Amino acid sequence: MKFTCNTKALASAVAGVSRAVTATSAVPVLQGILIRAEGFKLELTGYDLEMAITTTLEANVTEPGEIVLPAKLLGEMVRSLPAEELTVSSEESLSTRITGGITEFDILGMSAADFPDLPAPGADHAFEIDAAELAGMLGMTLYAVSTDDKKPAHTGALFSIEPGEVTIVALDGFRLAITKHPVITDREISIVVPAKTAAEVSRLMGDAGENIRVDANKRYVVFSGGNYTVMSRLIEGEFLNYKTVLPEGFKTRVVVDVPAFEAAIERCSVIITERLKNPLRVSFGEVIDIRCQTPLGRVSDQLPAEIEGDHVEIGFNYRYLLDALRNAGCDRVVLELSGPLSPAKILPAEGDDFLFLVLPVRFKND
């Protein structure tokens, strides 16, 4: 195998597919990237037996072939080359030379025959969506994905696909994030996409500037957009029926400026540590009053807001409240509150891009 291609393009491609490579795998070939060269195209694949990432780029292939090269080493070598173009040549012995300008690297590759075959997912077309829109939806939800393996389904994001609409949901038992977007589809299927897969789709395709095609069945999902294809096994298990936990109605409605609310929470949380995890006391009356006390000290702050309804004081884990505000993607939000022990509902002040729930924290003296 022998080909010449743009150095930066190859470095970017290697970095992209390396996201599906397990650096600590006991199987050496799974620590590598499969490179196929033919015609005027290179195809690179990383695969960890759960998720596969494939990309293509232009190249001048003088000797077609395929080989597996160590992902980490290949990435470091290509990134360090000063030349705009590089040449990669492999012998039957799997000895591989990477040349860029006066710099040469020699490494030993692995046989492409040892690289595991990617499964044939047999996934049917589900919908297409603008890459930026999907990245935005994932950004609004993935922060709430659970890291507790006791409920595997909650370690992924639910894609609820219905005729004309896709809804993405994430939850971890303390908060819930929902966002939806209209799409052209007549399918009705719910799948749970691993958080890692969803994050890589957002990272690799979010700036594609085109539509992402999503194909799915009950076992696999395939995202295709830009120069990348991401295929992944789905998470099995039952996802919570999130619609049953959404509170109806409210007793207090608050409209608040997001940057100001964020800043006040950050100021009031400086005395909270991993060891001293006291909640914030947030009172909604004439203004929003935020207080916190730990053995390190006491802090209080206030900020104006449009508040209607009952006055109420609620305890919050400051991280959960901050995460919701930081991922809202808007300047003003609405909080709908039903009491000190009911979940706080957070909505955009304009539109219906998302719905977040944050569970309150019971005070020790309550």
Sequence and secondary structure as in RCSB ss.txt:
>XXXX:A:sequence
MKFTCNTKALASAVAGVSRAVTATSAVPVLQGILIRAEGFKLELTGYDLEMAITTTLEANVTEPGEIVLPAKLLG
EMVRSLPAEELTVSSEESLSTRITGGITEFDILGMSAADFPDLPAPGADHAFEIDAAELAGMLGMTLYAVSTDDK
KPAHTGALFSIEPGEVTIVALDGFRLAITKHPVITDREISIVVPAKTAAEVSRLMGDAGENIRVDANKRYVVFSG
GNYTVMSRLIEGEFLNYKTVLPEGFKTRVVVDVPAFEAAIERCSVIITERLKNPLRVSFGEVIDIRCQTPLGRVS
DQLPAEIEGDHVEIGFNYRYLLDALRNAGCDRVVLELSGPLSPAKILPAEGDDFLFLVLPVRFKND
>XXXX:A:secstr
 EEEEEHHHHHHHHHHHGGG  TT SSGGGGEEEEEEETTEEEEEEE SSEEEEEEEE EEEE EEEEEEHHHHH
HHHHH  SSEEEEEE TT EEEEEETTEEEEEE B GGGS        EEEEEEEHHHHHHHHHHHGGG    TT
SGGGGEEEEEEETTEEEEEEE SSEEEEEEEE      EEEEEEHHHHHHHHHHHTT  SEEEEEE SSEEEEEE
TTEEEEEE   S    GGGGS  S SEEEEEEHHHHHHHHHHHTTT  SS    EEEEESSSEEEEEEETTEEEE
EEE  EEEE  EEEEE HHHHHHHHHTS SSEEEEEE  TTS EEEEESSS SEEEEE     TT 
